[in-house]
Amino acid sequence: MISDQIRADRDIFGAGSPNPNWPNLTDRAHSATSNLTVVESGIPWLYPEESDPALRGTQKGADLYVSRAISNCKIAVIGTVTDQVSSFNSNKTRIVTDSLVEIDEVVQAKSGFDVRPGSKIVVARSGGTMEVDGRQVRVLEEGFPPFVTGSKYLLLLYLNPKSGSYSVHQTDAFLIEGQTVRPVYEKGVHPAAAYLKDTQSLIEALRNSAAEVGK
């Protein structure tokens, strides 16, 4: 499943620079004197509740975030990353990683999305690690560390219609460890901060918002 999916996802984040003279990652690895690490800036634009200083850490900001996120995402699930595969995109200017996620719990699924506990989905993200002639090439998204195989996450996901995998916004992924929950995104105060006291608080807020949207 995941090996087939990674081939379909090679270009969902773009084929890279159209400039044929722009060095690809394999060329950069060959010219480097050691392992190569590239940090991408990620998505610069944020929703108002994520960027407005007056909303950061407030209940209003958290409510706006939950309402917007649950309205826009296609599915919201809790699941465990069971496998990950990385690949260069078509012109080797970027790396994309597909994470296989086994669903433990469905928080919300829009009409037409048949997901349930035990289902497996693929989440595609920019970044990952490849090897070129024995040299490691690592691409990281700034402030948004890669998922860890074996860890459990709450994910608010969007469909990639061209490939059938899912994608996740930087602030829409949360690591769950027992009763604690924290954003994967590490830059600044998360807009849902008021609901991050414990795992259940965030899940209940998302479910309550989903119920309102469904009315």
Disulfide bonds with the S-S distance in Angstrom:
none
